[in-house]
């Protein structure tokens, strides 16, 4: 089983779905459904925005929005891999920037050492 574009539904314009109370008892008031993903609902609500995971919602809401635990697990694994890949890419970029900076500093140090020697040589040539 794989995740396809059909498994992620953007709701445009956002649809009013009322108040939602999660399994922990927190209520999100005046929810507007923005996106349905395999692991949950993205909503705008009275106090801001939230991602409501299906595992935190009632069985009725899970059924209403076609929750599939297998697709949820696949999607979460894909998201975790994407985050890890992004973290690795950022680490490589930081490493390459540091290496470039060290090379630049080394070149500047070489230039700084050679400049006074050239100036001294010019002075002796002028005499």
FIMI-194836 format. One line per field, with one value per residue: residue number from 1; residue in three letters; z, y, x of N, C-alpha, C, O in turn. Coordinates in Angstrom, 2 decimals. Atoms other than C-alpha are relative to their C-alpha. Layout:
resi = NUM; ...;
resn = ALA; ...;
n.w = Z; ...;
n.v = Y; ...;
n.u = X; ...;
ca.w = Z; ...;
ca.v = Y; ...;
ca.u = X; ...;
c.w = Z; ...;
c.v = Y; ...;
c.u = X; ...;
o.w = Z; ...;
o.v = Y; ...;
o.u = X; ...;
//
This chain:
resi = 1; 2; 3; 4; 5; 6; 7; 8; 9; 10; 11; 12; 13; 14; 15; 16; 17; 18; 19; 20; 21; 22; 23; 24; 25; 26; 27; 28; 29; 30; 31; 32; 33; 34; 35; 36; 37; 38; 39; 40; 41; 42; 43; 44; 45; 46; 47; 48; 49; 50; 51; 52; 53; 54; 55; 56; 57; 58; 59; 60; 61; 62; 63; 64; 65; 66; 67; 68; 69; 70; 71; 72; 73; 74; 75; 76; 77; 78; 79; 80; 81; 82; 83; 84; 85; 86; 87; 88; 89; 90; 91; 92; 93; 94; 95; 96; 97; 98; 99; 100; 101; 102; 103; 104; 105; 106; 107; 108; 109; 110; 111; 112; 113; 114; 115; 116; 117; 118; 119; 120; 121; 122; 123; 124; 125; 126; 127;
resn = UNK; UNK; UNK; UNK; UNK; UNK; UNK; UNK; UNK; UNK; UNK; UNK; UNK; UNK; UNK; UNK; UNK; UNK; UNK; UNK; UNK; UNK; UNK; UNK; UNK; UNK; UNK; UNK; UNK; UNK; UNK; UNK; UNK; UNK; UNK; UNK; UNK; UNK; UNK; UNK; UNK; UNK; UNK; UNK; UNK; UNK; UNK; UNK; UNK; UNK; UNK; UNK; UNK; UNK; UNK; UNK; UNK; UNK; UNK; UNK; UNK; UNK; UNK; UNK; UNK; UNK; UNK; UNK; UNK; UNK; UNK; UNK; UNK; UNK; UNK; UNK; UNK; UNK; UNK; UNK; UNK; UNK; UNK; UNK; UNK; UNK; UNK; UNK; UNK; UNK; UNK; UNK; UNK; UNK; UNK; UNK; UNK; UNK; UNK; UNK; UNK; UNK; UNK; UNK; UNK; UNK; UNK; UNK; UNK; UNK; UNK; UNK; UNK; UNK; UNK; UNK; UNK; UNK; UNK; UNK; UNK; UNK; UNK; UNK; UNK; UNK; UNK;
n.w = 0.00; 0.06; -0.15; 1.27; -0.12; -0.36; -1.45; -0.63; 0.61; -0.40; 0.04; 0.44; -1.22; -1.23; -0.33; -1.42; -0.56; -1.37; -1.12; -0.11; -1.28; 0.16; -1.04; -1.25; -0.55; 0.49; 1.03; 1.00; 0.34; 1.34; 0.89; 1.45; 0.53; 1.04; 0.70; -0.58; 0.28; -0.52; -1.46; -0.75; 0.61; -0.21; -0.18; -0.60; -1.05; -0.66; -0.62; 0.90; 0.91; -0.65; 0.68; -0.90; 0.41; -0.08; -1.20; -1.12; 0.27; -0.27; 1.09; 0.96; 0.89; 0.79; 1.06; 0.87; 0.87; 0.64; -0.62; 0.28; -0.83; 0.79; 0.73; -1.02; -0.33; 1.18; 0.15; -1.07; 0.33; 1.10; -0.56; -0.83; 0.92; 0.63; -1.00; -0.18; 1.21; -0.08; -1.03; 0.55; 1.02; -0.72; -0.63; 1.09; 0.39; -1.04; 0.10; 1.19; -0.26; -0.91; 0.76; 0.89; -0.82; -0.43; 1.18; 0.21; -1.06; 0.29; 1.10; -0.52; -0.82; 0.93; 0.60; -1.04; -0.23; 1.19; 0.26; -0.58; 0.69; 1.27; -0.32; -0.37; 1.22; 0.79; -0.65; 0.26; 1.43; 0.20; -0.55;
n.v = -1.18; -1.24; -1.24; -0.72; -1.34; 0.16; 0.20; -1.32; -0.80; -1.40; -0.45; -1.40; -0.73; 0.79; 0.34; -0.07; 1.32; -0.18; 0.20; 1.35; 0.32; 1.17; 1.03; -0.54; -0.94; -1.36; -0.36; -0.98; -0.64; -0.59; 0.57; -0.04; 1.04; -0.50; 1.11; 1.34; 0.80; 1.35; 0.09; -0.90; -1.14; -1.34; -0.89; -1.33; -0.05; -1.30; -0.44; 0.12; 1.14; 1.23; 1.29; 0.93; 1.36; 0.92; 0.83; -0.79; -0.34; 1.06; 0.94; -0.58; -0.91; 0.83; 0.62; -1.06; -0.49; 1.19; 0.31; 1.33; 0.10; 0.42; -1.18; -0.91; 0.44; -0.24; -1.45; -0.49; 0.44; -0.85; -1.32; 0.10; 0.13; -1.31; -0.87; 0.45; -0.41; -1.46; -0.26; 0.40; -1.00; -1.22; 0.28; -0.01; -1.40; -0.68; 0.52; -0.58; -1.43; -0.09; 0.36; -1.12; -1.11; 0.31; -0.19; -1.45; -0.53; 0.42; -0.84; -1.35; 0.05; 0.06; -1.35; -0.93; 0.25; -0.38; -1.43; -0.76; 0.37; -0.73; -1.40; -0.15; 0.18; -1.22; -1.05; 0.23; -0.25; -1.44; -0.63;
n.u = 0.85; -0.76; 0.75; 0.09; 0.59; 1.41; 0.10; -0.14; 1.07; 0.09; 1.39; -0.04; -0.35; 0.16; 1.39; 0.34; 0.34; 0.47; -0.94; -0.54; -0.64; -0.86; 0.12; -0.53; 0.96; -0.21; 0.97; -0.38; 1.26; 0.20; -1.02; 0.10; -0.88; -0.87; -0.65; 0.09; -1.18; 0.21; -0.14; 0.85; 0.67; -0.57; 1.14; -0.08; 1.02; 0.15; -1.25; -1.15; -0.02; -0.47; 0.05; 0.69; -0.32; 1.14; -0.12; 0.50; 1.40; 0.99; 0.23; 0.95; -0.73; -0.91; 0.79; 0.50; -1.08; -0.62; -1.29; -0.54; -1.21; -1.16; -0.47; -0.51; -1.36; -0.86; -0.16; -0.88; -1.35; -0.45; -0.26; -1.20; -1.13; -0.17; -0.62; -1.38; -0.72; -0.16; -1.00; -1.29; -0.36; -0.43; -1.30; -0.99; -0.16; -0.79; -1.36; -0.61; -0.22; -1.15; -1.20; -0.29; -0.47; -1.37; -0.86; -0.11; -0.85; -1.37; -0.48; -0.22; -1.21; -1.13; -0.11; -0.46; -1.43; -0.75; 0.10; -1.12; -1.23; 0.00; -0.22; -1.40; -0.79; 0.18; -0.77; -1.42; -0.21; 0.06; -1.22;
ca.w = 0.00; -0.89; -0.29; -3.40; -4.06; -3.66; 0.01; 0.72; 0.12; 0.22; 1.00; -0.97; 0.27; 3.84; 5.03; 8.36; 10.49; 13.81; 17.17; 17.63; 20.97; 20.96; 23.10; 25.69; 26.20; 24.41; 22.31; 19.13; 18.44; 15.03; 13.02; 9.32; 7.55; 5.40; 4.53; 5.13; 5.37; 6.10; 9.73; 10.54; 9.81; 9.35; 10.69; 11.37; 14.61; 16.88; 18.54; 15.47; 13.53; 14.44; 13.09; 14.71; 14.53; 13.81; 16.70; 18.99; 17.50; 18.14; 16.10; 14.53; 13.18; 12.07; 10.10; 8.69; 7.26; 6.12; 8.57; 7.60; 10.29; 7.69; 5.56; 8.72; 9.61; 6.07; 5.94; 9.31; 8.23; 5.00; 6.95; 9.41; 6.54; 4.84; 8.06; 8.51; 4.89; 5.42; 8.62; 6.83; 3.92; 6.35; 8.16; 4.84; 3.86; 7.21; 6.83; 3.29; 4.40; 7.26; 4.92; 2.41; 5.18; 6.44; 2.90; 2.53; 5.89; 4.88; 1.60; 3.42; 5.86; 2.97; 1.32; 4.60; 5.05; 1.46; 1.34; 3.82; 2.02; -1.29; 0.30; 1.80; -1.55; -3.31; -0.73; -1.24; -5.04; -4.75; -2.87;
ca.v = 0.00; 3.45; 7.03; 8.89; 12.43; 11.10; 10.39; 14.09; 16.30; 20.08; 21.60; 24.83; 26.83; 25.53; 23.81; 24.54; 21.39; 22.90; 22.20; 19.18; 17.67; 15.33; 12.21; 14.24; 16.54; 19.61; 21.38; 23.26; 25.79; 26.87; 24.52; 25.04; 21.98; 22.93; 19.60; 15.90; 13.84; 10.12; 10.86; 13.62; 16.81; 20.26; 22.82; 26.51; 27.21; 30.07; 30.19; 29.52; 26.39; 22.76; 19.33; 16.93; 13.42; 10.71; 8.69; 11.54; 11.74; 9.76; 6.64; 8.54; 11.25; 8.64; 6.90; 10.13; 11.13; 7.57; 7.00; 4.04; 3.01; 1.35; 4.48; 6.53; 4.45; 4.64; 8.39; 9.01; 6.94; 8.95; 12.22; 11.05; 10.05; 13.39; 15.22; 13.10; 13.76; 17.49; 17.44; 15.59; 18.05; 20.99; 19.33; 18.79; 22.41; 23.65; 21.41; 22.68; 26.31; 25.76; 24.09; 26.96; 29.51; 27.73; 27.68; 31.39; 32.13; 30.12; 32.05; 35.36; 34.32; 33.48; 36.83; 38.67; 37.03; 37.71; 41.34; 42.73; 40.80; 42.40; 45.85; 45.37; 44.18; 47.28; 49.55; 47.93; 48.14; 51.87; 52.59;
ca.u = 0.00; 1.28; 0.19; -1.00; -2.18; -5.73; -4.97; -4.32; -7.33; -7.10; -10.48; -10.88; -12.59; -12.29; -15.46; -17.13; -17.23; -18.29; -16.68; -14.42; -13.46; -10.48; -10.09; -8.18; -11.16; -9.78; -12.40; -11.60; -14.36; -15.69; -13.47; -12.92; -11.51; -8.53; -6.93; -7.43; -4.25; -3.90; -2.96; -5.42; -7.31; -5.78; -8.22; -8.52; -10.38; -11.33; -7.90; -5.72; -4.83; -4.23; -3.49; -5.96; -4.59; -7.13; -5.76; -6.87; -10.39; -13.55; -14.33; -17.26; -14.95; -12.42; -15.13; -16.56; -13.17; -12.21; -9.36; -7.16; -4.61; -2.36; -2.19; -1.67; 1.42; 2.82; 2.24; 3.89; 6.90; 7.12; 6.92; 9.60; 11.90; 11.29; 12.19; 15.32; 16.34; 15.76; 17.82; 20.62; 20.54; 20.77; 23.69; 25.53; 24.90; 26.23; 29.30; 29.96; 29.56; 32.02; 34.51; 34.21; 34.66; 37.78; 39.23; 38.50; 40.13; 43.20; 43.48; 43.11; 45.83; 48.16; 47.42; 47.95; 51.36; 52.45; 51.30; 53.84; 56.62; 55.64; 55.49; 58.97; 60.34; 58.89; 60.51; 63.93; 63.51; 62.73; 66.00;
c.w = 0.00; 0.19; -1.34; 0.26; 0.39; 1.50; 0.78; -0.73; 0.57; -0.18; -0.32; -0.59; 1.23; 0.36; 1.51; 0.48; 1.48; 1.04; 0.02; 1.36; -0.20; 1.18; 1.35; 0.63; -0.45; -1.15; -0.88; -0.53; -1.42; -1.00; -1.47; -0.52; -1.19; -0.84; 0.77; -0.44; 0.60; 1.52; 0.76; -0.83; 0.33; 0.06; 0.44; 1.06; 0.67; 0.55; -0.92; -0.98; 0.74; -0.97; 1.02; -0.50; 0.17; 1.25; 1.25; -0.16; 0.23; -1.20; -1.05; -0.99; -0.87; -1.18; -1.02; -1.01; -0.54; 0.52; -0.29; 0.78; -0.79; -0.76; 0.95; 0.31; -1.15; -0.13; 1.08; -0.25; -1.13; 0.52; 0.84; -0.88; -0.68; 0.96; 0.21; -1.20; 0.02; 1.02; -0.52; -1.04; 0.66; 0.63; -1.07; -0.45; 1.01; -0.08; -1.20; 0.18; 0.91; -0.74; -0.95; 0.78; 0.46; -1.17; -0.25; 1.04; -0.25; -1.13; 0.47; 0.86; -0.88; -0.62; 1.02; 0.27; -1.19; -0.26; 0.62; -0.69; -1.32; 0.24; 0.34; -1.23; -0.86; 0.59; -0.29; -1.47; -0.28; 0.46; -0.95;
c.v = 1.24; 1.19; 0.73; 1.39; -0.08; -0.16; 1.31; 0.93; 1.41; 0.43; 1.50; 0.40; -0.89; -0.19; 0.07; -1.38; 0.11; -0.16; -1.45; -0.13; -1.26; -0.96; 0.47; 1.04; 1.45; 0.26; 1.10; 0.58; 0.57; -0.48; 0.15; -1.01; 0.54; -1.14; -1.30; -0.77; -1.38; -0.11; 0.96; 1.13; 1.28; 0.95; 1.39; 0.01; 1.37; 0.54; -0.11; -1.14; -1.22; -1.17; -0.96; -1.41; -0.90; -0.85; 0.72; 0.36; -1.20; -0.94; 0.54; 0.94; -0.76; -0.61; 1.04; 0.45; -1.14; -0.31; -1.45; -0.12; -0.40; 1.19; 1.05; -0.37; 0.26; 1.49; 0.56; -0.40; 0.85; 1.39; -0.02; -0.09; 1.34; 0.97; -0.37; 0.41; 1.50; 0.37; -0.33; 1.01; 1.29; -0.20; 0.02; 1.43; 0.77; -0.42; 0.64; 1.49; 0.18; -0.27; 1.14; 1.19; -0.24; 0.17; 1.50; 0.62; -0.37; 0.84; 1.42; 0.05; -0.03; 1.37; 0.99; -0.17; 0.49; 1.50; 0.79; -0.31; 0.76; 1.48; 0.27; -0.10; 1.25; 1.12; -0.16; 0.24; 1.50; 0.70; -0.09;
c.u = 0.90; -0.94; 0.05; -0.58; -1.47; -0.20; 0.14; -0.97; 0.03; -1.45; 0.01; -1.34; -0.18; -1.48; -0.22; -0.41; -0.37; 1.09; 0.46; 0.66; 0.83; -0.16; 0.54; -0.90; 0.18; -0.98; 0.55; -1.30; 0.02; 1.05; -0.38; 1.01; 0.77; 0.57; -0.22; 1.24; -0.22; 0.09; -0.88; -0.57; 0.77; -1.18; 0.45; -1.09; 0.07; 1.32; 1.22; -0.15; 0.52; -0.04; -0.60; 0.24; -1.21; 0.04; -0.49; -1.48; -0.90; -0.12; -0.99; 0.70; 1.00; -0.75; -0.47; 1.06; 0.87; 1.41; 0.38; 1.31; 1.25; 0.58; 0.58; 1.46; 0.97; 0.30; 0.93; 1.45; 0.59; 0.37; 1.28; 1.24; 0.27; 0.69; 1.47; 0.85; 0.25; 1.07; 1.40; 0.47; 0.48; 1.37; 1.10; 0.26; 0.84; 1.47; 0.72; 0.28; 1.21; 1.31; 0.40; 0.55; 1.44; 0.98; 0.22; 0.93; 1.46; 0.59; 0.29; 1.26; 1.24; 0.24; 0.56; 1.49; 0.81; -0.02; 1.14; 1.32; 0.12; 0.28; 1.47; 0.89; -0.10; 0.83; 1.50; 0.32; 0.04; 1.30; 1.09;
o.w = 0.72; 0.11; -1.91; 1.38; 1.01; 2.01; 1.99; -1.92; 1.76; -1.22; 0.50; -1.64; 1.17; 0.18; 2.29; -0.09; 2.18; 0.75; -0.27; 1.76; -0.65; 2.13; 2.38; 1.71; -0.05; -2.06; -0.40; -1.11; -1.89; -1.66; -1.87; -0.27; -2.17; -2.06; 2.00; -1.64; 1.44; 2.11; 1.99; -2.05; 1.47; -0.89; 1.08; 0.85; 0.33; 0.54; -0.50; -1.68; 1.72; -1.94; 2.05; -1.53; 1.14; 1.81; 2.27; 0.67; 0.26; -2.33; -2.24; -2.19; -2.04; -2.31; -2.23; -2.16; -0.97; -0.25; -0.15; 0.42; -0.46; -0.78; 0.61; 0.31; -0.93; -0.38; 0.77; 0.00; -1.08; 0.13; 0.77; -0.58; -0.83; 0.56; 0.31; -1.04; -0.35; 0.77; -0.28; -1.07; 0.21; 0.61; -0.82; -0.67; 0.63; 0.03; -1.08; -0.29; 0.68; -0.56; -1.07; 0.32; 0.47; -0.97; -0.52; 0.72; -0.02; -1.06; 0.09; 0.83; -0.57; -0.72; 0.69; 0.53; -0.99; -0.82; -0.08; -0.83; -1.67; -0.49; -0.09; -1.36; -1.44; -0.14; -0.55; -1.80; -1.18; -0.01; -0.68;
o.v = 1.30; 1.06; 0.91; 1.71; 0.85; 0.03; 1.35; 1.20; 1.62; 0.18; 2.32; -0.13; -1.90; 0.71; -0.42; -2.02; -0.90; 0.03; -2.36; 0.71; -2.28; -0.67; -0.10; 1.55; 2.32; -0.55; 2.10; -0.14; 1.07; 0.33; -0.02; -0.88; 1.01; -1.03; -1.32; -0.91; -1.55; -1.03; 0.91; 1.18; 1.50; 1.03; 1.57; -0.57; 2.21; 1.75; 0.20; -1.26; -1.10; -1.18; -1.23; -1.81; -0.79; -1.20; 0.09; 1.09; -2.35; -0.55; 0.25; 0.89; -0.41; -0.61; 0.81; 0.73; -0.91; -0.58; -2.36; 0.52; 0.05; 1.40; 1.76; 0.51; 0.72; 1.88; 1.39; 0.38; 1.22; 1.94; 0.92; 0.53; 1.73; 1.71; 0.51; 0.86; 1.95; 1.25; 0.41; 1.37; 1.89; 0.71; 0.55; 1.81; 1.52; 0.42; 1.08; 1.99; 1.07; 0.44; 1.47; 1.87; 0.68; 0.69; 1.93; 1.46; 0.44; 1.25; 2.01; 1.04; 0.64; 1.84; 1.81; 0.81; 1.05; 2.03; 1.58; 0.58; 1.24; 2.10; 1.26; 0.65; 1.66; 1.89; 0.83; 0.67; 1.94; 1.79; 0.38;
o.u = 1.89; -2.16; 1.12; -0.99; -2.00; -1.31; -0.09; -0.82; -0.21; -2.05; 0.42; -1.71; -0.89; -2.30; 0.60; -1.29; -0.44; 2.27; -0.33; 1.47; 0.32; -0.88; 0.20; -0.60; -0.58; -1.12; 1.08; -2.12; 1.05; 1.70; -1.53; 2.21; 0.19; 0.68; -0.21; 1.49; -1.11; -0.48; -0.92; -0.44; 1.17; -1.97; 1.49; -2.15; 0.90; 1.54; 2.33; -1.16; 1.26; -0.79; 0.01; -0.30; -1.95; -1.00; -0.76; -2.03; -0.45; 0.17; -0.85; 0.44; 1.20; -0.25; -0.40; 0.74; 2.00; 2.32; -0.43; 2.30; 2.35; 1.79; 1.52; 2.32; 2.09; 1.44; 1.79; 2.37; 1.76; 1.40; 2.07; 2.26; 1.43; 1.58; 2.32; 1.98; 1.33; 1.89; 2.36; 1.65; 1.46; 2.20; 2.18; 1.41; 1.73; 2.37; 1.86; 1.31; 2.03; 2.30; 1.58; 1.47; 2.25; 2.08; 1.35; 1.77; 2.35; 1.75; 1.30; 2.00; 2.23; 1.38; 1.41; 2.18; 1.89; 0.94; 1.78; 2.16; 1.19; 1.05; 2.04; 1.85; 0.91; 1.45; 2.19; 1.43; 0.76; 1.60; 2.19;
//
